[in-house]
């Protein structure tokens, strides 16, 4: 799971599955939120019509709904400052 979380922290656009992991909910719930306009995202062209959620919109959604952003927050490099 650590590798998966690291990958989420580097993404600029999330699939519904990735957003579901960040929101700690089901993929279907994320799809419903996008379809209802609650979570801002878009459908990719083609027959699949898969949804994508840009990072800024996912962060805004998580913050507005009091959800943790820890799974998608970028990791700050460790400081070598000795105080």
C-alpha positions as CSV (number, residue, x, y, z in Angstrom):
1,X,0.0,0.0,0.0
2,X,2.9,2.4,0.6
3,X,3.9,2.3,-3.1
4,X,0.2,2.9,-4.1
5,X,0.0,5.9,-1.7
6,X,3.3,7.3,-3.1
7,X,1.9,7.1,-6.6
8,X,-1.3,8.9,-5.6
9,X,0.9,11.8,-4.3
10,X,2.4,12.3,-7.7
11,X,-0.7,12.3,-9.9
12,X,-2.2,15.4,-11.5
13,X,-5.3,13.6,-12.7
14,X,-7.1,10.8,-10.9
15,X,-9.2,7.9,-12.2
16,X,-12.4,7.1,-10.2
17,X,-10.6,4.2,-8.6
18,X,-7.7,6.4,-7.5
19,X,-10.1,9.1,-6.2
20,X,-12.1,6.5,-4.4
21,X,-8.9,5.4,-2.5
22,X,-8.2,9.1,-1.6
23,X,-11.8,9.6,-0.5
24,X,-11.9,6.2,1.3
25,X,-15.2,5.3,-0.5
26,X,-16.3,3.1,-3.4
27,X,-15.7,3.8,-7.0
28,X,-19.4,3.9,-7.7
29,X,-19.8,6.7,-5.1
30,X,-17.1,8.8,-6.8
31,X,-18.8,8.2,-10.2
32,X,-22.1,9.4,-8.7
33,X,-20.5,12.5,-7.2
34,X,-18.9,13.4,-10.6
35,X,-22.2,12.7,-12.5
36,X,-24.1,14.9,-10.0
37,X,-21.5,17.7,-10.2
38,X,-20.6,17.4,-6.6
39,X,-17.0,16.4,-7.4
40,X,-15.8,18.3,-10.5
41,X,-14.4,16.0,-13.1
42,X,-14.9,15.0,-16.7
43,X,-15.4,12.0,-19.0
44,X,-12.6,11.0,-21.4
45,X,-13.6,10.6,-25.0
46,X,-14.4,7.2,-26.4
47,X,-16.8,4.4,-25.7
48,X,-15.7,3.8,-22.1
49,X,-16.6,7.3,-21.0
50,X,-14.3,6.8,-17.9
51,X,-14.2,9.8,-15.6
52,X,-11.1,11.8,-14.5
53,X,-10.7,14.2,-11.6
54,X,-8.0,16.8,-11.7
55,X,-5.9,17.1,-8.5
56,X,-7.0,20.7,-7.6
57,X,-10.7,19.7,-7.8
58,X,-10.1,16.5,-5.7
59,X,-8.2,18.5,-3.0
60,X,-10.9,21.2,-2.9
61,X,-13.6,18.5,-2.6
62,X,-11.8,16.7,0.2
63,X,-11.2,19.9,2.1
64,X,-14.8,21.1,1.6
65,X,-16.2,17.9,3.0
66,X,-13.8,17.6,5.9
67,X,-12.0,14.5,4.5
68,X,-8.3,13.9,5.0
69,X,-5.9,14.7,2.2
70,X,-3.1,12.7,3.6
71,X,-3.1,10.1,0.8
72,X,-2.6,12.6,-2.0
73,X,-0.6,15.3,-0.2
74,X,2.9,15.6,-1.8
75,X,5.6,14.4,0.5
76,X,8.0,17.2,1.4
77,X,11.7,16.3,1.1
78,X,13.3,15.7,4.5
79,X,15.2,18.6,5.8
80,X,18.9,18.2,6.6
81,X,18.9,21.1,9.0
82,X,20.2,20.2,12.4
83,X,18.9,22.7,14.9
